[in-house]
Amino acid sequence: MTIRVENLTKIYGPQKAVDNISFELKKGQIVGFLGPNGAGKSTTMKMLTGFIPPSSGNAYIDNINVEEQPLITRSRIGYLPEHNPLYLDMYIREYLRFMAEINNVKNPKKRTEELIELTGLTLERKKKIGQLSKGYRQRVGLAQALIHNPDVLILDEPTSGLDPNQIGEIRKLILEIGSEKTVLLSTHIMQEVEAICQRTIIINRGKIVADAATTELGKRNDTDIVIYVEFSKEISESDLRKIPEVKNVSKGSQPNSWHINTTESQSCKIALNKLIAGVGGYILEQKEEKQSLEDIFQKLTRNVDDL
């Protein structure tokens, strides 16, 4: 495993910012790391990169303990923080070569030119960083994160504040990079996760509340499945709510149609068939409605106090 987290905890005074979390990431995975503001995402990333120590638990990069050997693990990580710190008075080439040299890169001049081409900075390469748009500054940030060819890439909100064209370009670049590295990507943009992440981890109040393949996330037992059903005869809402598997119901747009929330779709469908058959009718249409990642995220991170 290129990243392994075991019972990682970070406590600030009375607050557990990260509460006993564990997960493993393999090479070649792009993993979305989601959560509301204050959930513990950035704190987890800072512990993985060795910027802050954990209160308890362990983080490993390539099976090396981050806290015990921080210099070795940092050499294997490329990190792009949310607020990309750059030397605005330096030229792109000058900055990247400087970063290559402090990372002990062999042939820093050659590596700088490779990263300029890889990250699409060729046309801007003679400019100072301060002259660049935010999109190009993000490219420079990605280039510096990649300059030493790390095994692991940790990206905290890499497309924040970019326009749709810039977002598309950065996503494409991350996809290209992710085929050879382990990428942990924090973002608030759900479409971004659906577009490029094979797996999604959701954290809320310091705890992991979901960890699954992105396409399978809606099939978790504690996440509602929505069934649309249209009957040939009228069925009352009260009769639908008597079915044990039914969690909630709402009226559909067609006569005798309903949207039904359940966590047990198969047994719920059987019960619906029995219900309509009992009054001499049948089901005209029945299908599961695909929930968006945003719907799933909201359900899993909704605070009890807000309900």
C-alpha positions as semicolon CSV with decimal commas, in nm:
position;residue;x (nm);y (nm);z (nm)
1;M;0,000;0,000;0,000
2;T;0,137;0,344;-0,086
3;I;-0,075;0,512;0,185
4;R;-0,183;0,336;0,503
5;V;-0,361;0,507;0,791
6;E;-0,416;0,321;1,119
7;N;-0,638;0,464;1,395
8;L;-0,524;0,817;1,319
9;T;-0,643;1,080;1,569
10;K;-0,578;1,451;1,611
11;I;-0,704;1,640;1,916
12;Y;-0,708;2,019;1,955
13;G;-0,803;2,098;2,314
14;P;-1,150;1,951;2,373
15;Q;-1,210;1,881;2,003
16;K;-1,124;1,567;1,808
17;A;-1,052;1,705;1,461
18;V;-0,976;1,352;1,337
19;D;-1,122;1,061;1,530
20;N;-0,957;0,718;1,499
21;I;-0,971;0,680;1,119
22;S;-0,816;0,401;0,912
23;F;-0,786;0,342;0,536
24;E;-0,544;0,213;0,271
25;L;-0,472;0,341;-0,079
26;K;-0,305;0,149;-0,361
27;K;-0,084;0,269;-0,644
28;G;-0,281;0,377;-0,951
29;Q;-0,586;0,489;-0,749
30;I;-0,738;0,836;-0,759
31;V;-0,937;0,865;-0,438
32;G;-1,179;1,145;-0,357
33;F;-1,159;1,266;0,005
34;L;-1,484;1,447;0,085
35;G;-1,639;1,615;0,383
36;P;-1,803;1,939;0,493
37;N;-1,594;2,229;0,620
38;G;-1,429;2,138;0,949
39;A;-1,474;1,763;0,895
40;G;-1,101;1,686;0,929
41;K;-0,989;1,658;0,564
42;S;-0,706;1,913;0,568
43;T;-0,592;1,797;0,914
44;T;-0,566;1,439;0,784
45;M;-0,367;1,556;0,481
46;K;-0,131;1,757;0,699
47;M;-0,066;1,451;0,916
48;L;-0,002;1,238;0,607
49;T;0,252;1,489;0,479
50;G;0,421;1,527;0,818
51;F;0,329;1,895;0,863
52;I;0,159;1,820;1,195
53;P;0,197;1,516;1,423
54;P;-0,099;1,293;1,516
55;S;-0,222;1,276;1,874
56;S;-0,233;0,898;1,832
57;G;-0,231;0,639;1,557
58;N;0,003;0,603;1,261
59;A;0,032;0,704;0,897
60;Y;0,257;0,524;0,651
61;I;0,386;0,617;0,306
62;D;0,530;0,316;0,119
63;N;0,523;0,129;0,454
64;I;0,741;0,397;0,618
65;N;0,606;0,564;0,932
66;V;0,554;0,937;0,863
67;E;0,623;1,047;1,221
68;E;0,933;0,831;1,266
69;Q;1,097;0,913;0,930
70;P;0,944;1,240;0,809
71;L;1,223;1,337;0,568
72;I;1,206;1,007;0,382
73;T;0,826;1,009;0,357
74;R;0,815;1,374;0,246
75;S;1,052;1,289;-0,037
76;R;0,791;1,041;-0,164
77;I;0,495;1,281;-0,145
78;G;0,389;1,561;-0,376
79;Y;0,163;1,805;-0,191
80;L;-0,055;2,081;-0,329
81;P;-0,222;2,262;-0,035
82;E;-0,551;2,448;-0,070
83;H;-0,379;2,786;-0,063
84;N;-0,101;2,728;-0,312
85;P;0,213;2,901;-0,175
86;L;0,426;3,032;-0,460
87;Y;0,707;3,285;-0,499
88;L;0,527;3,536;-0,719
89;D;0,843;3,731;-0,810
90;M;1,016;3,424;-0,953
91;Y;0,991;3,311;-1,316
92;I;0,826;2,973;-1,376
93;R;1,147;2,807;-1,491
94;E;1,344;2,967;-1,208
95;Y;1,096;2,851;-0,944
96;L;1,065;2,494;-1,071
97;R;1,440;2,455;-1,106
98;F;1,479;2,587;-0,751
99;M;1,226;2,329;-0,628
100;A;1,404;2,055;-0,822
101;E;1,736;2,146;-0,664
102;I;1,609;2,152;-0,305
103;N;1,449;1,810;-0,370
104;N;1,785;1,677;-0,493
105;V;1,650;1,596;-0,838
106;K;1,907;1,463;-1,081
107;N;1,945;1,694;-1,380
108;P;1,706;1,965;-1,249
109;K;1,717;2,160;-1,577
110;K;1,588;1,862;-1,777
111;R;1,323;1,778;-1,516
112;T;1,202;2,139;-1,513
113;E;1,146;2,134;-1,888
114;E;0,964;1,798;-1,862
115;L;0,723;1,936;-1,601
116;I;0,663;2,257;-1,796
117;E;0,552;2,046;-2,091
118;L;0,355;1,793;-1,884
119;T;0,153;2,060;-1,701
120;G;0,084;2,273;-2,009
121;L;0,302;2,570;-1,909
122;T;0,501;2,588;-2,232
123;L;0,342;2,909;-2,364
124;E;0,375;3,081;-2,025
125;R;0,721;2,951;-1,932
126;K;0,899;3,289;-1,964
127;K;0,657;3,472;-1,732
128;K;0,683;3,550;-1,366
129;I;0,441;3,352;-1,150
130;G;0,277;3,675;-1,036
131;Q;0,174;3,745;-1,396
132;L;-0,018;3,418;-1,430
133;S;-0,392;3,353;-1,401
134;K;-0,510;3,137;-1,112
135;G;-0,545;2,839;-1,346
136;Y;-0,182;2,861;-1,453
137;R;-0,069;2,915;-1,094
138;Q;-0,241;2,586;-1,008
139;R;-0,045;2,424;-1,290
140;V;0,276;2,560;-1,139
141;G;0,167;2,420;-0,802
142;L;0,108;2,079;-0,958
143;A;0,442;2,097;-1,135
144;Q;0,627;2,165;-0,808
145;A;0,436;1,879;-0,640
146;L;0,552;1,646;-0,920
147;I;0,904;1,778;-0,969
148;H;1,069;1,497;-0,768
149;N;0,848;1,225;-0,925
150;P;0,679;1,122;-0,598
151;D;0,486;0,797;-0,546
152;V;0,200;0,980;-0,374
153;L;0,019;1,298;-0,474
154;I;-0,197;1,479;-0,215
155;L;-0,415;1,754;-0,359
156;D;-0,624;1,983;-0,139
157;E;-0,893;2,164;-0,345
158;P;-0,680;2,174;-0,665
159;T;-0,954;2,334;-0,880
160;S;-1,095;2,580;-0,627
161;G;-1,174;2,915;-0,789
162;L;-1,102;2,803;-1,146
163;D;-1,333;2,857;-1,443
164;P;-1,493;2,554;-1,617
165;N;-1,226;2,537;-1,889
166;Q;-0,944;2,548;-1,634
167;I;-1,118;2,284;-1,420
168;G;-1,143;2,052;-1,720
169;E;-0,774;2,096;-1,800
170;I;-0,662;2,028;-1,441
171;R;-0,888;1,720;-1,421
172;K;-0,738;1,582;-1,741
173;L;-0,390;1,635;-1,601
174;I;-0,477;1,460;-1,273
175;L;-0,619;1,164;-1,467
176;E;-0,296;1,133;-1,665
177;I;-0,087;1,151;-1,349
178;G;-0,310;0,912;-1,153
179;S;-0,243;0,614;-1,376
180;E;0,108;0,585;-1,230
181;K;0,069;0,729;-0,879
182;T;-0,154;0,725;-0,575
183;V;-0,366;1,041;-0,568
184;L;-0,566;1,160;-0,267
185;L;-0,790;1,444;-0,381
186;S;-0,990;1,669;-0,151
187;T;-1,265;1,873;-0,316
188;H;-1,613;2,017;-0,265
189;I;-1,700;1,965;-0,633
190;M;-1,900;1,642;-0,656
191;Q;-1,886;1,631;-1,037
192;E;-1,509;1,629;-1,007
193;V;-1,514;1,317;-0,792
194;E;-1,762;1,142;-1,021
195;A;-1,547;1,232;-1,323
196;I;-1,203;1,120;-1,205
197;C;-1,214;0,926;-0,875
198;Q;-1,249;0,548;-0,873
199;R;-1,305;0,551;-0,497
200;T;-1,455;0,796;-0,250
201;I;-1,392;0,840;0,122
202;I;-1,633;1,068;0,310
203;I;-1,541;1,209;0,650
204;N;-1,775;1,390;0,888
205;R;-1,695;1,527;1,233
206;G;-1,358;1,355;1,221
207;K;-1,498;1,008;1,145
208;I;-1,512;0,817;0,816
209;V;-1,880;0,767;0,728
210;A;-1,827;0,609;0,384
211;D;-1,547;0,437;0,193
212;A;-1,640;0,267;-0,133
213;A;-1,598;0,265;-0,507
214;T;-1,756;0,590;-0,629
215;T;-2,007;0,406;-0,847
216;E;-2,107;0,179;-0,558
217;L;-2,144;0,444;-0,289
218;G;-2,522;0,466;-0,322
219;K;-2,558;0,093;-0,252
220;R;-2,440;0,123;0,110
221;N;-2,690;-0,027;0,354
222;D;-2,725;0,301;0,545
223;T;-2,789;0,506;0,230
224;D;-3,144;0,523;0,097
225;I;-3,238;0,373;-0,238
226;V;-3,522;0,555;-0,414
227;I;-3,777;0,345;-0,605
228;Y;-4,022;0,502;-0,846
229;V;-4,341;0,298;-0,876
230;E;-4,664;0,356;-1,071
231;F;-4,971;0,144;-0,987
232;S;-5,272;0,057;-1,202
233;K;-5,501;0,132;-0,907
234;E;-5,499;0,380;-0,622
235;I;-5,288;0,290;-0,319
236;S;-5,297;0,510;-0,011
237;E;-4,989;0,664;0,142
238;S;-5,076;0,509;0,478
239;D;-5,074;0,158;0,323
240;L;-4,732;0,224;0,169
241;R;-4,592;0,343;0,502
242;K;-4,706;0,018;0,669
243;I;-4,447;-0,175;0,465
244;P;-4,152;-0,230;0,707
245;E;-3,887;-0,165;0,440
246;V;-4,036;0,175;0,346
247;K;-3,859;0,467;0,514
248;N;-4,034;0,754;0,338
249;V;-4,276;0,819;0,050
250;S;-4,361;1,116;-0,171
251;K;-4,615;1,158;-0,450
252;G;-4,498;1,115;-0,810
253;S;-4,599;1,332;-1,106
254;Q;-4,830;1,066;-1,256
255;P;-5,160;0,943;-1,105
256;N;-5,105;0,656;-0,858
257;S;-4,725;0,702;-0,871
258;W;-4,485;0,732;-0,577
259;H;-4,119;0,785;-0,490
260;I;-4,028;0,544;-0,212
261;N;-3,716;0,559;0,006
262;T;-3,582;0,227;0,130
263;T;-3,256;0,058;0,225
264;E;-3,384;-0,287;0,118
265;S;-3,485;-0,249;-0,246
266;Q;-3,548;-0,616;-0,331
267;S;-3,774;-0,698;-0,036
268;C;-3,946;-0,361;-0,075
269;K;-4,030;-0,437;-0,441
270;I;-4,174;-0,776;-0,341
271;A;-4,391;-0,608;-0,077
272;L;-4,514;-0,349;-0,328
273;N;-4,617;-0,626;-0,570
274;K;-4,808;-0,805;-0,294
275;L;-4,980;-0,482;-0,190
276;I;-5,117;-0,399;-0,535
277;A;-5,203;-0,763;-0,612
278;G;-5,412;-0,766;-0,294
279;V;-5,649;-0,507;-0,444
280;G;-5,663;-0,672;-0,786
281;G;-5,415;-0,439;-0,956
282;Y;-5,063;-0,449;-1,091
283;I;-4,752;-0,231;-1,127
284;L;-4,736;-0,024;-1,446
285;E;-4,375;0,089;-1,394
286;Q;-4,110;0,027;-1,131
287;K;-3,749;0,142;-1,132
288;E;-3,469;0,250;-0,901
289;E;-3,379;0,615;-0,930
290;K;-3,007;0,689;-0,937
291;Q;-2,900;0,922;-0,659
292;S;-2,632;1,177;-0,726
293;L;-2,314;1,181;-0,523
294;E;-2,430;1,516;-0,387
295;D;-2,750;1,353;-0,251
296;I;-2,549;1,077;-0,087
297;F;-2,297;1,325;0,056
298;Q;-2,574;1,537;0,210
299;K;-2,740;1,236;0,372
300;L;-2,416;1,102;0,519
301;T;-2,290;1,436;0,651
302;R;-2,619;1,589;0,770
303;N;-2,578;1,678;1,135
304;V;-2,838;1,534;1,372
305;D;-2,870;1,881;1,528
306;D;-2,982;2,017;1,190
307;L;-3,269;1,770;1,143
